[in-house]
Amino acid sequence: MRGGNGWEDAPATSDVRIEQLFIPSSIDAPDAADFLAAVEVSRKVRMQTWGSDDLAYAPLEKLLELDDPYERQVILVAKVDGEIVGIADIALPLTDNLDLAEFTLDILPEYQGQGVGRQLLEAAEAFARDEGRTRILIDTNHPGASLHEFDADQLVPGSGQGFVPLGSREVEFARRTGYTLQHIEQFSACSLPLDTKLVAELEAEAQEANNGRYRLHHWTDRCPDRWLESVAALENQAGGGALPIAGGGDDGMVLDARILREAEDVTIAQGRRTVVTAVEHIATETLVGLTTISVLAQRQDVVFQDDTVVLQEHRGNKLGLLIKVANMERLTEQFPDARVIYTWNAPENRYLLTVNRQLGFTTAGVTGIWQKELPDLGPSRS
């Protein structure tokens, strides 16, 4: 779950109890109270960080997400006097990167600064080590206003692109607990629907650049049979990443038609919808670009731009602009309640950032991705 925050370094509090969250069979089950409370913690933290709960899961959405054959999720909770005050969401890839665990830490605002975050992180690291995971990723989230406050006090990642505010308590916590900033993702938002005049101008610009050499194709949820192998080849050539599945091509998995169909089944079972626009090079009858937007089952007013892929040899024809405009228009036709679309981009991806600005995206903040290598100590004794 992206977009959380609300943890910091402090002396440990003795009355915190850490335990694994029980996952109920449904959100209406008698034993679902703790699960619902944990989801509410995440919602409140996102309200604190971003000023809205757009990035928070609804309870049913979170429950459905946990049933994922590509990724195992375990949630640890911190309780004070029986009340859940913090969570550590642990994601364990099951197909590739079997040394990796990804953590999301959320601490209620009124319990921050009391050592809850440190105790949860230590428990999550011990759990990951027992699972054979030694490479840990965490993120810190920084709204746009906080970036301006710390303009003169920046921490730049090893990539040399972007920064997080060095004075942030989350940044201080990550550094003190042994994490190193790896890279930055720029978080942007765009209001929907797009302005009709803007759409016409951008479509004309893109069509002029590609000069009739390309043709668009659209689908929702399931790729047509005729394009399955083409989409797999496109993903593999581009290094993956456009598919909204855990363990997808960006994790090193070689995609094929069978895996794509399985991924679609998982997405549909989780209640998510996927709006896709692909672009075909007419002369070779091959797909050379693809962009996808994910729509959550419980929040169709908030949608998410997944990655956009255009093969290197076909760049320079404004295909990224062409397919993104077309896909956002198709989204509005199918899901008229959508009012905002969010996306994350690497700062070095200047082309897509330029396209996003043309579409009306504005920077909402940044996410810092941090990594730590755990020492191989064997099974923990906790």
Secondary structure, DSSP 4 states (H G I P E B T S, - for coil): --S-------PPPTTEEEEEPP--SSTTSTT-HHHHHHHHHHHHHHHHHHSSSTTSPPHHHHHHHT--TTEEEEEEEEEETTEEEEEEEEEEESSS-TTEEEEEEEE-GGGTTSSHHHHHHHHHHHHHHHTT--EEEEEEEEEHHHHHHTTTSEE--TT-S--EETT-HHHHHHHHTT-EEEEEEEEEEEESSPPHHHHHHHHHHHHHHHTT-EEEEEEESS--GGGHHHHHHHHHHHTS--S-STT-GGGTPPP-HHHHHHHHHHHHHTT-EEEEEEEEETTTTEEEEEEEEEE-SS-TTEEEEEEEEE-GGGTTS-HHHHHHHHHHHHHHHH-TT--EEEEEE-TT-HHHHHHHHHHT-EEEEEEEEEEEEPP---S---
